[in-house]
Structures are given as C-alpha cells and as structure tokens.
C-alpha cells in the first residue's frame, strides 16, 4: 500500500463548522479503543493460565522487542477530577514496599519469558511516578535493567507532576534513561485550578519544560482537560496562549467526564460550575482551530503534535497505532504491564493486574502473578481490532488487503456494518468507494463514532438488551462505564 494514501486529510473550517452541527446529534459516550476488546469486556477472576499461556506464547516467538507499562499509584494530594487508580498518601514509606514487590513481579514475568527481552518502549504512569524518591527510582530502573534490556534508542517516557519536580529531579530522570516526559497541566486558570484542587502556576510548569529541553529530552508533552468547572472558550483560550508559549512537541486535550458515582473525588466538584454542552463544544472547536492554525497536526481523538514529531511522521507514513497510552509509534509490540491495575497485551491476550495493594501483595506473597482479569482474543477480535485501529489511526480501510490477510469477503462479513456506514456517509463522516473506506476530515473529529460501527460487542448489546449490572452478574465482565482518558488504567 502506498503510505501516502493513508494520510488523513487536513482539517478545515468547513469540517469544524459541520462538527458543531453534528456533534450534539450523533456524538456520545463510547470506547476510546486503546484496546479491542475494550477493558470493560475483560473477564474477572485470576485465571493464571491465561497469563501463563500469553507469556509462553511470547517466549516461543522470535525474541521481538517488548513495550512496557509500569504503574506507580501514589499521590500526595487529591485532584478532584481524577479517575486514575491512585493512593493518596504523604507516607513515603509505603512506596519502598511497593518497589520491592515490583521487583518480585518483574522476576516472575521475566522468568516466564525465559530470556532478558529488549524493551523498545517504556512508560511510567500513575498516580505520580515521581512520588518515588531518587533512590527508589534508581532501584526500580536497576530492577528493570536486571530483568529486561531497555533499548538505548527506544522511547522511554514518564508522567510527571510539575509541582513535584525540580532541576535536580529532572537531571535524575535524564540520568536514568528517560527521554520523553508528559506533564499534567489541565488548565492554567487559577479559578479553575482552585475548583479542581490543583494549584499549579504557569512559571512552575515553564521551569520544568525549560529543564527538559536543556537536558536534551526528545519530547515534551502537555495534558489539558476541557469541560472542567468555570471553564469557558475565552478563559481556556488564555491557557492555550500560555501553552503555545511553551511550544510542547505533543499536546493532549481531553474531555472531562463527570462521573461522581464512579469516582468519589469528583463529588467535590460543583456541578453547577461545569460548562454547559454548547460551551464545552465551543472550547473544543476553538482549541482545535487555534492549535492547527499554530502549526500543530491534529493526530486524532484528543492528540496534537508538531509536524516533525514522531507521531505526526508516523501518521503521514501510515504507521500510527494505538495502545493503552493512546496514539503510539510502537504499539505493535507485546506490552507487559507491571504494578497494580496495569494492563498487558501479550500474544493475543489482554491481562490486567489486581487493583488494590492488598490483592497485589497477596498474590506475589504466594509466588504468583497478580492477575485480576483478562481475555483471550478470537479471530473475529483480531480482525475488528485491525479495522478499528486503521480507522482511528490512519483514516483508511483498504478492503482487498484486509480480505487477503484474514481470508474473508468484506461485504459479506460486514453487511450490517456497511449499512450503518452508509448512514454516516450521508452525514459526511466517511466515503465508501469500491475497495476502500476513507474517514473524512469531519469524520476524524468523530472517529470514535465511526469505529464503534465495527465493535461486535456493542452491536450484540444493542441486539440483546440487558442492563449492565445484569450482564456483569451473568458473565463475569465488568459493567460498561466510560472512563476519562486521564485514567490511565480502566
């Protein structure tokens, strides 16, 4: 396939205007497709054979590089909007024990893999990974290098809270081998910061960005959230002005999902201060307009990157992928998850660790991997994951290539889906041509809605209405819930 044929067309004012008109009618809650099947479809119960089989299959394959995610759950302070799996504490003694158990888990995983596998992409998330003190961070990195081989030319990133790092800590991160940093910002407006219990002056963030650049980090990424209390398009626009002054390599602009019945800290947010739907849409559209006018490439969903960033290059060349950290250039590798609630994707199986420290420690004390739930993919899952990934990342389905790889007749296999796509085509989201389906500029803004057409589980739910609680009781799966992107683990 000619990679240029897969390049998503540029956004324009017409697409944004049509998006305003359509968003309220056809957009809505739905999966983010950082995996397929999505995490709410994982089955509960520590069926260790699932994890063992995955690692055995990974071991049997040629020793290809791995991707690795490591979860550090601790935070010193609560941010009211947060949906992450976190532990709020000022007791830094708790992290020392956690580091020790991480070492146990690494040893079990590496022992099952049999060889010291190369890691081409690693990411530390949380929580606040820099909650660990310098010696704990050195110990974790030493453990990783004992059990795995972190590639010197790989991507090694860490999420940091600018309020919790200084020049010395940034120098330590560079010394340890991190070459990418992701900074939580959310909003620079002091009124919004007060409402979400996250006071973070602009100068504090700028100092961290300047340090990262001085130390030679390959990429600096900032995370923003729109839809928070007291936000308006005008006020958020001032935050965008400050962000542009920092000129990060990547930007993520996430939609806040207010789910106080799921995430207890959100109960402290004044619902009356949340922007109405129309204002929230104005914030998003004006942000897209401003960022693209300033040279950022709209990657998809909520991601933006400078034109020379690896993400933008991968999209132009048709190599963009998705994994549990969002858009990625290395998502095709097996991913090992370490720490509480971390998710792995290994040899056609998804596995997720225990969500609590007690369960995590208890399993490792028994000498077993701390698996809580997972799922083995079917042939149909593999097919649909490829289709959903192509739509969300590169905006094109080349039907003959899919038919050849999977031995199917696309029109026969997806007759119902094609009928639904015809309706989306009428709204201008896709173009259906002989042998090809293309996501339009408008469709890129609603690409999750396009991808949902090919979600077999959603289609089955619609055909067999059962309330989520009953489904969970019947089949052991977690009830469906929409989890904000800033929750790294679902």
Secondary structure, 3 states (H helix, E strand, C coil): CCHHHHCCCCCCHHHHHHHHHHHHHHCCCCCCCCCCCCHHHCEECCCHHHHHHHHHHHHHCCCCCEEEEEEECEECCCCCCCCCCCEECCCCHHHHHHHHHHHHHHHHHHHHHCCCCEEEEEEEEECCHHHCCHHHHHHHHHHHHHHCEEEEEEEEEEEECHHHCCHHHHHHHHHHCCCEEEEEEECCCHHHHHHHCCCCCHHHHHHHHHHHHHCCCCEEEEEEEECCCCCCHHHHHHHHHHHHHHCCCEEEEEECCCCCCCCHHHHHCCHHHCCCHHHHHHHHHHHHHHHHHCCEEEEECCEEEECCCHHHHHHHCCCCEEECCEEECCCCCCEEEECCCCEEEECCEEEEECCCHHHHHHHHHCCCCCEEEEEECCHHHHHHHHHHHHHHHCCEEEHHHHHHHHCCCHHHHCHHHHHHHHHHHHCCCEEEECCEEEECHHHHHCHHHHHHCCCHHHHHHHHCCCCHHHHHHHHCECCCCCCCCCCCCC
